[in-house]
């Protein structure tokens, strides 16, 4: 579903991501962990076409992000670490705007808004302007908007930050449901317990370089994910 | 700590002018000097016009022994200009700043945050007030030649009044903030109040000559009335004119008012800065969704942003409101203008030939007041990720910004041109060509604003006012547009001596269309690339 080949992204002379390669198959939940400034967000933003990269290639379901960004973006949904949404719109208008951009039909969008807004207990607040939303409500709205076009690949940057326990549980259920339908998820997190329980595969990044990747068993062996992560962080 | 906060405040105020927002690097020295010179020039231009106004009053009142009335009058005008010039900046800067909560969470006293914000407000009010007061004092020194003691009190009175401006601005800004926190549709209410103020300003402006003539003719009588029924104004004037006791009264009253305002504001600052709209919560009821295409959805997004922000509407689309008003005035007063035709003919001006270029120039001058695209890229701010991660073609995203400008500008431009054409009775061919020329000029303004904002974006603003009001692209578009309008008028005046006005209008249309086409070509090729790399 997602192929990242030799991705390199520089900011001036500094390499934020250095020759990173990852493959994510349909039906996989892929966790992406690393310290602050390791290059996680830069990688995710490169995948969704927000950042132009210097070297390498990214393909989503066989479509090149570099060569055909619009077609690639149709298959992706992105939830950033900080949900800065259009505060001048109401929640429902924002969802309809995103649905229009992704070309979702009237019936499908209505059904999905109903389903996900109910699941995240946001239905009653959809007529409110987003500037009246709390951080958690904005995060829920960003998640619903990401699910509205049934993306083949869901990219999330720290998706559990700001969510209450019930909403976090709902999101995990939705993630599993998506994967059972053959779609894929690639997300960054600092919560290693969540990654350990939820992910099929995991990648650890440090200073822009991929340190280790593979199935959870391959990466952590008999150790805990936290132990492996801390050991790798201490290595030079 | 205060020093650090002040540094932050002024860095924010001056960031647009000294730092390139895209690269984060300082602008070149030449760039900074250019900006400074531009503002000095504007300040001087307005100052000179106020000097002539003040001089005309001073040359009558001062010899008549009414120096106090002259100083009271000019001081009052400067206070009014200072207060209204800075009240909306106060509202946005004091109560709407994005970093209010961040600063409040730090170990900083709210009174210190308030003090630093007030410094910015004081500087803004001082600048606006000085536009009137400095030329007025110069006129006073020239016509009165005051004693050192009177010169000192006149200057000290102005310094004291600058604090009165601050006090009144804070009180009005506080009222605006309090009302705004209770309102649901505050953007439209703000626009309504602002337009009422602007209308009032223009009514006074157009009747100013009559008012001054009246005042000069009945200066002594007016002075007596002020002394009788507006005694504080008399004390203010007397104090400024050299009466130390009166000055001390004015000084003490202003000092007490300023201290009281600061005390009250510092106590209520947290409450006002953190109060959210208490409008009734609207509960969502499911309705059948309306489906739109990408272009329409992007246009809707631009419209929603525009209509939700009074700052955006008032600063970039005032022409939309002004053009119909000017059009109606032209229809009503048109006959009065045609009665001047014989006078122009007697001066050797072929009015029939010059009229069409003149109309086009006049409409262009007013149409330039709309520059909706100029801050439109900057306004994406932190929301840029939404568009950048969506499968919307960048060209369509940028087109939507231009469609918004055209939809709020072209109808009033057509209305205004048709009204003036009809009022002045020009022939059918030139009638049509002036309309096409005016529309084409709007298209050019739209493309220029967008191109300039792509070249000079400001995405890391802390409050929207910075992105709109301190928009260098908007400044360039407005002044460039005015220059172009004047050029059309001047070129037309000479051109009609060697060609018909129809040919001249056709040349103008071709130039506007060619320029707009070239800029749009640049936007399609380079502009989209710049937007994708923001």
Interface residues (C-beta under 8 A of the other chain):
Chain A: X45 X48 X49 X50 X52 X70 X71 X73 X74 X76 X78 X80 X82 X84 X85 X86 X88 X89 X91 X92 X93 X96 X97 X98 X99 X100 X101 X102 X103 X104 X105 X106 X109 X110 X113 X114 X123 X124 X125 X126 X127 X128 X132
Chain B: X276 X277 X281 X282 X283 X284 X285 X286 X288 X289 X290 X291 X292 X293 X294 X296 X297 X298 X300 X301 X304 X305 X308 X309 X381 X382 X383 X385 X386 X388 X389 X390 X391 X392 X393 X532 X533
